[in-house]
Structures are given as C-alpha cells and as structure tokens.
Amino acid sequence: MNKPKHSNWPLGLAVIALLIAVPFAYLTRPTQAPKLQAASALPVKAAHVDHHDIVKGPFKTGQEVTRACLACHKDAATDVMKTSHWTWESKPAVVGWRKEPVTIGKINQINNFCIGTQGNENKCMACHVGFGWEEGRAKQQANAENVDCLVCHADPGVYSKALWGNPGPKVDLLAAARSVRASTRENCGKCHFDGGGGNGVKHGDLDESLYFPSRSLDVHMGGKYNLQCSDCHVTRKHQILGRMVADNFHIDPAEQASCEQCHKGVVHSDERINKHLSSVACQTCHIPAIAREEPTKVNWDWSKAGQKGREDDHYTYLKIKGEFSYASDFAPTYLWFNGNNEYRYILGDPIAQSGPTYINKPAGSIADPKARIFPFKVHTAKQPYDKVNGYLLQPVTAGKGGFWTTFDWNKSFEMAAPITGLTYSGQYGFTETVMYWATTHMVQGSDAALHCDDCHNVGGSKDSESPLRMDWKALGYPGDPVQWGGRRLK
Amino acid sequence: MKTSNRNSLMRWNSLGLLLAGAVVWSAAQAATPALQAMHPSVALLDEQGVNVLKSGQAVSTLKTCGQCHDASYITSHAFHADLGLSQFGTAAKGSWNASNGFFGRWDPLRYRYLTLAGDELLDLSTPEWLMANGKRVVGGGPANTARNGQPLQALAPNANDPEASMLSTDGKRVAWDWKASGTMEMNCFLCHIAKPNLAARAEAIGAGRFGDANTATLLGLGIVESGGGKAKGWNWNRAAFTADGLLEGRKLALQDPSNANCAACHGEAHPGGSTPIQVSACDLDQPQTATTGQVVSGLRIKLSGVNLANKESLNRSWDVHAERQLQCTDCHHARNNPAHARGDLGNRPSHLRYDPRTVDIAEYLQKPDHDLARGPGARSHASAVPQGDMRRCDTCHDASTHATWLPYVATHMAALACETCHIPQQHAPAIQAYDWTVLTADAQPAKTCRGVQGEPGNVKSLVDGYVPVLLARGEAQSGSSGLAPYNLITSFYWVVDDAQGRTRPVRLVDLQTAFFGSGDSKKPIGQHAYAAEILVAFDTDKDGHLSAAELRVDTPQKQEAVKARLLGLGLKNPRMDGQVQPYAINHGVARGAHVLRDCAACHNKQSRMQEGMALASFAPVLPHLEPGANVSTSGDLVRSSDGALRYQPVPARDALYVFGSSRIGWVDAIGLLAFLGTLVGVSGHGLLRYLAWRKRPHHAEPTHPVQMYDAYRRFWHWLQAISIVTLLATGIVIHRPDWFDADAFPAMVTLHNVLAVLLVVNAALSLFYHLATERMREYLPRPQGFIHDSMRQSAYYLSGIFKGEPHPFEKRPDDRMNPIQKLTYFGILNVLLPLQIATGALIWGAQYRPDWVALLGGLPVIGPLHALAAWFFATFIVGHVYLTTTGPTPLEGIRAMVTGVEEVEDHV
C-alpha cells in the first residue's frame, strides 16, 4: 500500500476552473471597443450656493453690486477683464496684408450686419459684460467695478441691461444680486440668440428656440440631456472655451470648443462613416439644416434704408436698417475649413476689385490635411463704402445724432470719422459683402443626421426638386467620391 | 391615373437629370473646353434603311443602332426581348403553359390567357397580348416574331389564327392586320436614353399602333413630333439634326440604363432627394413591389409618405445598397461587360483563382450580351437561360466578420441565404391572394393585400408590413441550398375543359358573362349588375348587394350557381382550382442594428423556420403549390374549418435540423424515461438501504486508509465530470431554449464547444496515459469467471447491502472496480463517449464537410443521436453518483476521489 499523500484538491479545482473560464472568456470577449460614454466627459461644476441670505443691499448702481461680489470673489473681475467678453477684441494677430499686428473684435472691426459698434455704444453695449460705457472706452475698460456680474449670473427674469451697458432702469438690483447662480442657456442666449438686432438674425444656429428645445431641434440641449452652454464651452476662471470665426484670424485649437471634448474614440459603429472623419467635419452630417424653427437673416440691403413712406416690417424692411430677407430650415453652404480664416476684413482694407468683398473667408482647401468639409451660414449684404478711398465705412447709427435719428448717411460717416479713424471723402456708395458664420449648434442624433443618400448622388438619381447638397466640383473633387475615391493628400 | 403620376415622376427625374447635367455641363464649360459626347452622331434610319429625314417614317431601332452594334446578336441574346418565345411549344396535356416566360406562361394575377393554336375559344391573341402587356415589353421576340419564327408581318390576317386575330368588344373574333399596325422591334431607346417617353409609347401600344411605339419613345425631346397617325408619318425636326442629317448623341442622351429606366417596367426604384416617397400598394403597375413589397430606395423609411406602423423606430433606409449609391446595373450587368468581368466564375482550372482575360471594350460595345446577370431568386420560369451568374453578396462582402458574434458561422452561411437575416421584414404591402372564382362589381377578382390594415390604396390605412416565409432555394453556382425569404401569392380560378379534353382557365369575357350577363362588358366599371341567379345564390342577407363576406364560393349552392352559369355558356366541366406561387425577395437589405441577430428567432420552439404564412382568409378550394425550378415548397398547405388557408413549412423535409427548434419527440421521451426511471430506482434503493440501516445494530466497520487515486487520476476524473455535467446543462438549454431564458442560447453554444474540446483533449490524454502505463487493464473485466463474479456483485446490491454485508470484492489501488463497474465503464468509455464525441464533432464539422455528414443521414439523424446519448449520460451520472454512496459512509467515495485517500473496509 502506498503511504497516504497530502492532496492539493483546491489547486486542481482552480486549474479546472481556469481551463474552462479562460477560453470561454476569450471567445465571448466584446469585439467592438465599447462606445465611451460621452456624458462622462462633461465638466463637473461647483455645487450651487444660494445667495439670498449672503447678499445684502441696497444697491443703487451696477458697480455697487460688483463691489459686493468682489468682496468674496476677489479675482473674478480681473479674470473677466483678461477675456474677450470684456475686451471685445482678439489677441494681436499677424496678418499677411498688414505690417503691424491687428486685433479683431466688435470693439474695432466691422461685420455685414449692424456694421460696427464704434460711436454706437449707447445701444450696442447692452450686450457687453460691463457697465459705464458713457464714460468712454478708456475709462470703462480700466475700472474693475465696471464688470457686470449679473448679466451672466443673475436670473434673466429679474435682470436686464439698457443704455451704455448699464442695468435697466426698472431692474431691482438687490433681487437680481440675490438670484445669482451658474450661467444657464438663458444668460448666454440673452445676447447670443438675439445678435444682429433680433431673434436668430445672425448665427442661424443660435436663436430663442434653444431656450426650450426639443430633442429633434438639438440633441444636446433638448431631450434628456438639457446641456447648458458651459457644458461644452467649458469655463475656467471666466475664460470661456470657444472662439468665433467671425472675430478671429487664426484660432488656437486649444481655445476652441470641439465635439471631441466628449465624443472620443471610435464614434461610429459603421466603418464606412468613420472613414469620412478624415475629410468631413462632425457638424456637416449632424447639422443638416440651419434655422430649423426660427428664421435667420440671409441678406441685408442697407442701401434701401431711410425710404420715406414705407411701412416697417420686421422680416422685410425697417427704415433704420433697410431691406432684408430671412430663410428658415435650409441646408448650409459647405466649404473646406481648417479652423482659421484666410482673410478677415480689417477697417481700412480696400474692397474687392470685382465680386463681393469678403468680411471673413474661411481657410482650407482640398489639399489641406487639417481641413474638413464644414457647414456655414452665408450672409450677404449691401453696405456703405467710401467711393474715393475705396474702403468700407462704419456709420454712426444708434449713437446720438446717428443715421437712426437723422437718416443722413453723410452726417453718419462724418461723425464716425474721428471715432473710427477712417477719413471720409464725402462720397459714399453701397457694395456687396459676404460673411461666413460657422454652423455648430442644432445638432442631430444619429437617427436624423445625414446619410449616404443626402450628399452622394451617383447615377443622377436625385429628383429635380432636390438641389444637390454637395457641389463636388466646387469643393475640388473631380466628381462624386463614391466613384472617384476620396481626396488624396500628399 | 397612377401610371401618369409615375410617368410624370419619371419625366421629372429625367428632366432633373438633364437639368443637373446641363448645370454641371455648363459649369464645366466655364472651366474646361467642351468635351465631345462619347456616342457618335448617328443617322436615324427607318425600316428600309433610309434616313428618316428623307422618308418621314418611323425610326427602326435595329437599322439605326444596328449600324454599329450587332443587332442580330443583341436580339438573340436578350431574355427581355425573348420572353419565352424561343421555348414556345404546344402545351402538354394537363398544362396550359406553352413556355416558361412572360409570353406563354399563364399569370393568374393578370388572368388573361394567351390562346394557343388549335384552341376553340380565343382569349388573348398575340396582338391583344401586346396591347395589354406591351408597356412592359421591350420589343423584339413575340412583339415582332411569330411563334414559328416567321416575322409577324408575314402572317395573313385570319380571324381563326390566335396570332393574327383579336377578340372584339362584343366577343367576336376579328382578323388583325400586322402590316397595318406594324410590329415592335427591340426598343433600344427604352432603356438607353435618359428620358424615354413612356406615356406616348404606352398610348401607341394600347391603341394597337405597334409600329409607332419605338418612335413615340422619342417624343418630347425636340427630335420628332407626331404627324397625326401613321398614314401621315412623323414630323422629324430638321433643326435637331446636323447638316449631314445625323443626330447628335447628346441630344438623345444615350446612357447606360439608369435605375429610372429599370423602374419603368419593374417599378418602385425611387430616386434620392428630399421628397417623401410614396408606395403604390399592391398595384400591378409596379410589379416588383406589388408581388413582394420590395422598395428600392436609399431614403429612410421613417421619412416616407406612407402610414407605417411604428414609423419613428424605422430609422434605416429602405435598401442599404440604394443608400450606398449602387445602381441596378452594378449587379444586373451585361454578362460580357469587361468592367464587370467575373473572372472568378465559370469553368476555370483549379490553379486559377481569377482569370482577367475579357472581351475588348470595342468588341463588347458591338456585341453586348443582353442576357443580363440574374440572381438565384429570379423567377426561374422567365427564361430558359441559366440564372445564378450574378455576383452574390459574398463577391463584395466577407461573411467571416460574423464570427465576432455568431457561433458556427459556416453552418449558418450554408443553411441560410444572406437575405434571410438581412431582410428580416418587409415594410410595404404585397399581394396576398387573388380570388378569380368571384368577380366584384367592377369586374375585378376579390383581392387581398398582406401587410396593410384596410384598403391598400387609402393613405389612412395602416401599413404594418409582413414577415416573409423562408423557403429552401438552390444556388446555381455553389450547388448548395439555403433558406431565403419569399412571398407566397395564392390565386383561385375556374377552369374548364375544351372538346379535346384540354384544361383551360375560364376566359375573362366568359367569367364576366357568367356573373353579369351578356352585353354587360360594355358598361363602365362599377356599373355591372349581377345576373339574377348569381345574386340569388350569393346574396345571403338579401340586401341586394354582395358584400366582401358574401362574395366567396363557400357553399355548395354558390358553387352550383356559378357552375350552372358557366355550363350555360357551353363550357364543359367547370371546376375551381388554385395555385400558390413563390416570389423571391432580394432587395430591401438592411445592415447593422436592423438585421436579425436574435438567436431565439430561429433557435426556439417558435421558430422563423416553422412560421409559415397566411395565404388566404378564405380558400374555396385547396390549391396546389407551384414551385419555381430552384425553390422547394416542401411544406404543407393547411386549410382550416373556416376556409382559411395557411402554408406550414416542415424544415425536416429540406434536411434541416435547427438546434433548439427541431426535436424528435420519441427520442426525448426515451431519454427522459431512462433518466427518471433511474432516478426513481436509485431513490428507492437508497430509501430501502436507509430503512434497513436503521433496523440494524450500528457499529462502525473497521477500515484502513489506502492511497487509492493518484493526483492525475483525480484531476482527469473531476475535469471529465465537470465537463460532462456542464455539457449536459448547456446541452439541455441548446436543445430546449424555450424551457430557459432564450437569450442565453449563444453563450451556451460557445460554452458547450469549449467544454467539448476540453473533454476530447482530456479523454485523449487519459487514453494515452492508460495505454502507455498499461493501466488500461484495470478497466478490462477478466473473461474467466466474469459471469459468476457479476452475479455475486449483483446479489450484494440486491440483498446483501441491506443486510450490512461486506462488499464481495476488496478495493485495491490496482484493482479498484468490481466486474459490473468494469463492464459499465467499458461501455461508457468505448461506446457512449466515442459516440457522443463523434456525433458532436460531426455537428460541428457539418459546416466544413457537409458531404460526410450527409452520408450518415445529415443533421436530422446525427442531432437526435447526440441528444439520445446525452440522455443516457445523464442517466449514467445518476446511477454513478448514487453508487459512490455504497462505501463505509455515504460520502466516503466522493471524499476519496477528492483527497485520493480512501478508507477501505478491512477484509477478512
């Protein structure tokens, strides 16, 4: 008989278990990389602190409120003053057609909507994050107490701004100060949804329908997520992520908001769609239409302003502004775009010799590896220019004695001359300009995004009522990439 | 009305194309100098070969296009033109079909019967066949050639010749003059120009002016205008031609056939764009959609202008290939087109994977083979030309990517056509049944449409689609057969015999006379009044109207009434008959999340394989199944007591065995009996032992510890035991998923395979061990005295054990098993285990070596064998575990197998 040996049966059992479990786990492993939960990348915000018992009034002016805020939030004002929300201009940029670096912003440049703010601060600064513009730019910008905390942080239902950026006359400043909380879509939207002088006029993808959007209007802001602006435009020390194409020349990608902040990794389960990512921006397929619910302005003819006896109508003609046309729920214009402008009109630049003058022109081409096909809203306008000097003019419109009072163009330009630094020859005309606004809101989910059939049109299969969404030849392709293949980068 | 909508849609499509082309063209003009059109300018010639500008006659496509393209080759290699004419023969007794094509095979849906030579009664003569069907006839074949091969124009007008006569509106035979009407040559323009004028062509054909049809196709392009009838000729627009009298290729916009060209006859291939599409339900003007519910469109289903059930969830496009911009001609191309050369097809030697040698493009353009590539689902009777030479899914797609989630990929690919899972449901309505045994007030059959609740044409009716039935279809290339989705259309009709005893369907004009009385056919639709005898028999609630519920031959009185009317017309032996025809579904493909991925859909008691299809809510007679040449309709037609008809598939008849769904009742019954019987037996034996032990005085049996099992033996035993038990557990879930959570099925299959491999490796290693160390002899019963020793052991189990007697044989490490045990293990290890392993291996190997498996009877034999052996294994385990309790203490046996040391009774 053998001597009884000690048995190590737990080891045997473990080996058996492994022999079964390991192959089984290997064969049933998930083969697709799990879709990273985008929601996990949302910024974590500080908990809300109710200021009803903290803030003690009374407050007679906005500056008094700011002083009270700064008692605890000591750095808040100086932080704000470093940002473009305060300065209304970009950092100095070196542009190829000027010797000195230039800054670009609403403070000193023009667009083809209301044209320019210089001389019109009484009205325009209602959307500035500061008070006290009646003192002039230098004084206003130097004073930290001019920072308006309430416009972004108070409940918009109890606070509003009026002339020179100051609080409205009927506003209860104490109530407003007590209502402060983290900014909501309503705070940002009060200015950004109504830019250009009305609901949805300017951007096309930002308007008041985004206050209470449905999921089918915007999948982030509507539906179950109800994201606020600051969830994507992440803000640290009042420095808000995101830059507008209209008011910049080159944009540092680190300062720009992008889909990839949250949507990382393999974003589509369809391989073919993922192949598009190298030449098509997310926005192109996920934003099929601009101004889905509220109309946006697509053309503004200043030359018709000031006509006597013509009735005012918000959507077609206003005596102070001229003739315009609106459009809603239309497809954007698609251009190659690498995130920068290749040209931005600087005050004093000559107008184009032929064709429209570009206020801004997105940079990118089919040969640029950083460029993607991107959707834009195009706004055309007819605005005043100096016939002799050959540059665009910035009139005083809302300002005292400006065009909106006198309906006299010559006087407006003469008044503007010392303010803007543009000499006025005495002869004005109207010329065509065009401006490109990037479309990045009113995002659709995968159930409503574009699919193959919407851009590709092999065999001429589209019916005549649907214009082709993509003009392949204009984009630089020899033909439809389904047949010709995608672009080949060196 | 529908036709003109469709045609105007076509016109808009083509106009859009022209406009888009013009825009692009003019844009290109700005950029680059104008490029010449690829197609050279041609002179348009008439039948005599004279330039139409001189003669002012209709254009002859064969003479015109034949200047460069080999017209005789094309017309003789085109099943679209031939339509069965080349196979036309006299019908055999019992069959009234003269060919397998559109011309000669009776279509119960369109009902009119193409009369053969020698038939007494004329239904559809050749000219009337052309007038009725000509919209969908490309010309050539029966449109200009007689059944004996002569040109039609050589036939003399003869009221008794079904090829040169016609039935007038008052039912009399009149002669037809082909020379006057002209015939239709194969119409190149119909498919090869961007904007063929389908309406004008259809109008000319419908009026019998066949010679005008081809020229009418060119109306509206600014090339020609109607001269006001054939006598006055055609007004050719001189300005459209060059100085030399040639017409520029670009003016005609000659092109490869586009989807719109195909859709002109086949129907419902929608262009892209933002206009919501509308589907014309069960409308035979769109035959492909009407018969199957297929819609070829890249648009999202939920954006359609159709009242669909659960519309918001229908996120996918109608057809993913249309969405991805494939055209009809990408798959259905000319067989000798060098751009689509199938170098991987055909009789090539095995050392070549692909043969790139093709026809030169110039030769191809001269002799393009118009026998287009067709898939295996094509109505096999449409032409004698072999089908199945079209590129199939696996030409472009790699099915092995299924392996990431699908066990047994190769088995599934062999048993199922791709369409089964990739077209899981149809979302548009399709025809279900046509009952021509009755006529409605507007002289139509009683029609039912599946997939829609309510009237098909009404936009308010809810379209809920239908699930196709799966029929086994043979693939010409691979020779294998797989299940593919089909729609089954049932039709019922009256048939009669003629004087020669040939069976024919009752002519429409006779049926109308029977139901409405003579002379009624002249009345406009909707104003037919039923004949008195019909009304009396059918109008059961006596309200003067025949409702849908009354309008069916469901009583002997109704049947006799109609019979009497038919007999009164001089027709002999009227009786009802019916047929069920399969229509293949190949378009409307889905991808990704919308594909059938749920194992439980087939691997379950309620399985897609056995689902069948409702054929008719009332069947007046049991129809026969009309199979295609390559589709198996092996199921049963089941008629319930209320007359409803159903098709019930029987997968076993197609040699299909689906785990989890197929089961043989008696196999499971035997197995369960053995298992339960043993369980009951050992429970009883154990109970008796316990009772006997209680009665006995208790004293501990003296034992001494023995190292009975070494480490390897214990390891392989427990690995074997755990594997077998888990195999049995996973096996029962696979066999009867309806008893468990059906979602576990794929994981169970994977686990079963893992364990099976472990078991085989374990058993093989153990076999080697026992052979190499000669321990095998421990399992072999000694032949001498075997019976005697077995009897002693049996006596112990049957009586001695109750008395507390010691075991008859001492258990020693080198002789651990009593004779009965040795015999049992011998059987288990040499019979049952190899059988189970072999059947299991064959089940897995069936995907790679279907021929070996088929030799043994296929899966329908091997599957149940595997199940039976599994039941016996389960039975063995019950007995085995029980018998381990026969040691000094009940758990001693198991403990010993774990620790290796056993307390053995001291033997005297």
Contacts between the chains, C-beta under 8 A, distances in Angstrom:
chain1	res1	chain2	res2	distance
A	1	B	706	5.6
A	1	B	707	6.9
A	1	B	813	7.5
A	2	B	706	7.7
A	2	B	707	3.8
A	2	B	813	6.8
A	3	B	707	6.7
A	4	B	705	5.3
A	4	B	706	7.7
A	4	B	707	5.1
A	4	B	900	7.6
A	4	B	901	4.3
A	5	B	707	6.1
A	5	B	711	8.0
A	5	B	900	6.5
A	5	B	901	7.7
A	7	B	711	7.3
A	7	B	714	7.3
A	7	B	898	6.9
A	7	B	899	4.3
A	7	B	900	4.7
A	7	B	901	7.2
A	8	B	711	7.9
A	9	B	714	7.3
A	9	B	898	4.8
A	9	B	899	6.4
A	12	B	711	7.6
A	12	B	714	6.6
A	12	B	715	5.1
A	12	B	718	6.5
A	13	B	718	7.3
A	15	B	715	7.4
A	16	B	715	7.6
A	16	B	718	6.2
A	16	B	719	5.1
A	16	B	722	5.8
A	19	B	719	7.1
A	19	B	758	5.9
A	20	B	722	7.4
A	20	B	723	7.8
A	20	B	726	7.4
A	20	B	751	7.9
A	20	B	754	6.5
A	20	B	755	6.6
A	20	B	758	6.6
A	23	B	754	4.7
A	23	B	757	7.5
A	23	B	758	7.9
A	24	B	750	6.4
A	24	B	751	5.6
A	24	B	754	5.0
A	27	B	750	5.0
A	27	B	753	7.8
A	27	B	754	6.7
A	28	B	747	6.3
A	28	B	750	5.6
A	31	B	404	4.0
A	31	B	405	7.1
A	32	B	404	7.6
A	269	B	592	6.6
A	270	B	591	7.8
A	270	B	592	6.5
A	272	B	324	7.7
A	447	B	315	4.9
A	451	B	298	7.9
A	451	B	300	7.0
A	451	B	317	6.7
A	451	B	323	6.2
A	452	B	298	6.5
A	452	B	317	8.0
A	452	B	323	4.7
A	452	B	324	5.3
A	452	B	325	6.4
A	453	B	272	4.4
A	453	B	298	3.6
A	453	B	299	6.2
A	453	B	317	6.8
A	453	B	322	7.6
A	453	B	323	5.1
A	453	B	325	7.6
A	454	B	272	7.7
A	456	B	325	5.0
A	457	B	272	6.2
A	457	B	325	7.6
A	458	B	325	3.9
A	458	B	327	6.8
A	459	B	258	5.3
A	459	B	259	6.3
A	459	B	325	7.3
A	459	B	327	4.8
A	460	B	16	7.6
A	460	B	17	4.1
A	460	B	20	6.1
A	460	B	21	6.9
A	460	B	194	7.9
A	460	B	258	6.7
A	461	B	13	7.9
A	461	B	258	7.3
A	461	B	259	5.9
A	461	B	260	7.7
A	461	B	271	4.4
A	461	B	272	5.1
A	461	B	298	7.9
A	461	B	325	7.8
A	461	B	327	7.8
A	462	B	16	6.5
A	462	B	20	7.2
A	462	B	271	5.7
A	462	B	272	4.9
A	462	B	273	4.5
A	463	B	9	7.6
A	463	B	12	6.0
A	463	B	13	5.7
A	463	B	16	5.4
A	463	B	271	4.7
A	463	B	272	7.5
A	463	B	273	4.3
A	463	B	275	5.7
A	464	B	12	5.1
A	464	B	13	7.1
A	464	B	15	5.5
A	464	B	16	2.7
A	464	B	17	7.9
A	464	B	19	5.9
A	464	B	20	7.7
A	465	B	12	7.5
A	465	B	16	7.5
A	465	B	273	6.5
A	465	B	274	7.3
A	465	B	275	5.7
A	466	B	272	7.4
A	466	B	273	3.4
A	466	B	274	4.7
A	466	B	275	6.8
A	468	B	20	6.9
A	473	B	24	7.2
A	473	B	27	6.4
A	473	B	28	7.4
A	473	B	31	7.7
A	480	B	325	7.7
A	482	B	324	7.7
A	482	B	325	4.9
